[in-house]
């Protein structure tokens, strides 16, 4: 299974995976409006992959089959203050 990967120029570390290059027919208009103009990053043969860096490969394949696209959002930002407060609370 091949897929095309696009990055968002509006949203940092946000990627859109679609089944075919430049075929955004299955991607909702509202998502494309928020995503901005997609910039092609790469084409990936998912059958030759056993994993991807920040994406669950099985979930990616399932969503491509079911919806025709997959949106990869950036990982949540670290909240060091909350971690510190939780650490202090456990020590008291």
FIFIGU-168974 format. One record per residue: z, x, y of N, C-alpha, C in turn. Coordinates in steps of 0.1 Angstrom, whole numbers, m for minus. Each point is the difference from the previous one (the first is absolute). Example, Ala and Ser with C-alpha at 12.3 -4.5 7.8 and 13.67 -1.06 7.14 Angstrom:
> nw  nu  nv  caw  cau  cav  cw  cu  cv
> 78  132  m57  0  m9  12  0  9  12
> m7  m4  11  0  9  11  8  m8  11
END
This chain:
> nw  nu  nv  caw  cau  cav  cw  cu  cv
> 0  8  m12  0  m8  12  0  9  12
> m10  m1  9  m1  7  12  6  m9  11
> 5  7  10  5  m7  12  m2  9  12
> m1  m7  12  m2  7  13  13  m1  7
> 4  11  6  13  1  8  m3  2  14
> 6  m9  9  m2  1  14  14  2  7
> 0  7  11  13  1  7  m2  m8  13
> 12  m4  5  0  m8  12  2  10  12
> m8  m3  10  1  8  12  11  m5  9
> 4  m13  m2  11  m6  7  14  2  m5
> 1  0  m14  13  1  m6  1  13  m8
> 8  9  4  2  13  m7  4  m2  m14
> m6  8  m9  3  0  m14  m2  m13  m7
> m10  m8  5  m3  m12  m6  m14  1  m6
> m2  m4  m13  m13  2  m7  m4  m13  m6
> m13  m3  m1  m5  m12  m6  m10  5  m11
> 3  m5  m12  m8  3  m12  m9  m12  m2
> m13  1  m2  m9  m11  m4  m9  4  m11
> m5  m10  m7  m8  3  m12  m13  7  3
> m7  m3  11  m13  7  3  0  4  14
> m6  12  2  m1  6  14  m6  m10  10
> 6  m2  11  m4  m8  11  m2  m15  m3
> 7  m5  m11  m1  m14  m4  14  m6  3
> 2  m5  12  13  m6  5  0  m15  m2
> m9  m6  m7  m1  m14  m2  13  m7  m4
> 7  7  m10  12  m6  m6  13  3  9
> m1  8  10  11  4  8  2  m11  11
> 12  m6  1  2  m11  11  m3  6  14
> m6  m9  8  m3  4  14  12  4  8
> 11  m6  m2  12  3  7  5  14  m4
> m1  4  m12  3  13  m5  m9  11  7
> m13  m3  0  m9  9  6  2  2  15
> 4  m11  7  3  0  14  12  9  3
> 10  m1  m9  12  8  2  m2  15  m4
> m8  2  m11  m3  13  m5  m9  8  10
> m9  m7  7  m9  7  9  m12  5  m7
> m8  7  6  m13  5  m6  3  10  m11
> m3  m4  m13  2  9  m11  m8  12  0
> 6  12  m3  m6  12  m1  0  5  m14
> m12  2  m6  0  4  m14  6  14  m2
> 9  0  m10  7  13  m3  m6  6  m13
> m1  m8  m10  m6  5  m13  m4  m11  m9
> m7  4  m11  m2  m9  m11  7  5  m12
> 7  m8  m7  8  4  m11  m4  m7  m13
> m1  8  m11  m2  m6  m13  14  m2  m6
> 4  m12  0  14  m3  m5  2  2  m15
> m11  m1  m8  1  2  m14  4  15  m3
> m3  9  8  3  14  m2  13  4  5
> 7  m9  6  13  3  6  12  m5  m9
> 10  8  0  13  m5  m7  10  m4  10
> m1  4  13  9  m4  10  m6  3  14
> 6  m6  10  m4  2  14  13  4  7
> m2  7  11  12  5  7  10  m10  5
> m4  m10  8  10  m10  5  m3  m14  m5
> m8  m1  m10  m4  m14  m4  1  m1  m15
> 5  m12  m5  1  m3  m14  m14  m3  m5
> m5  9  m8  m14  m2  m5  m2  m13  m7
> 9  m5  m8  m2  m13  m7  0  m11  9
> 9  0  11  0  m10  10  m13  0  8
> m5  12  3  m13  1  7  m11  m6  m8
> m1  3  m12  m11  m5  m9  1  m15  m1
> 12  m5  m2  2  m15  m1  m4  m7  13
> 4  5  11  m3  m6  13  m15  0  3
> m7  11  m4  m14  1  2  m7  m10  m9
> 5  m2  m12  m6  m10  m9  2  m14  5
> 13  m3  4  4  m13  4  m5  m4  14
> 2  9  10  m3  m4  14  m12  7  5
> m4  11  m6  m12  7  5  4  11  10
> 12  2  3  5  10  9  15  3  m2
> 4  12  5  14  4  m1  4  7  13
> 11  m4  6  4  6  13  12  9  m3
> m1  12  3  11  10  m1  6  2  13
> 13  m4  1  7  2  13  8  13  m1
> 4  5  12  8  13  0  13  m2  m6
> 6  10  m5  14  m1  m6  9  m3  12
> 11  m7  m3  10  m4  11  6  13  6
> 2  m1  13  6  12  7  14  2  m4
> 4  12  m1  14  3  m3  9  m4  11
> 11  m6  m3  10  m4  10  12  9  m3
> 0  12  6  10  9  m2  14  m4  5
> 0  m8  11  13  m5  5  6  m10  m10
> m8  m9  m6  6  m9  m9  5  7  m13
> m8  11  m4  5  7  m12  13  8  3
> 1  5  12  12  7  4  12  m10  1
> m2  m11  6  11  m10  0  4  m5  m14
> m10  m2  m9  4  m3  m14  7  11  m6
> m3  12  2  7  12  m6  14  0  5
> 2  m2  13  13  1  6  9  m12  m6
> m6  m11  m1  7  m12  m6  5  3  m14
> m8  6  m8  4  3  m14  10  11  0
> 1  8  9  10  11  0  13  m4  5
> 1  m12  8  13  m4  5  8  m8  m10
END
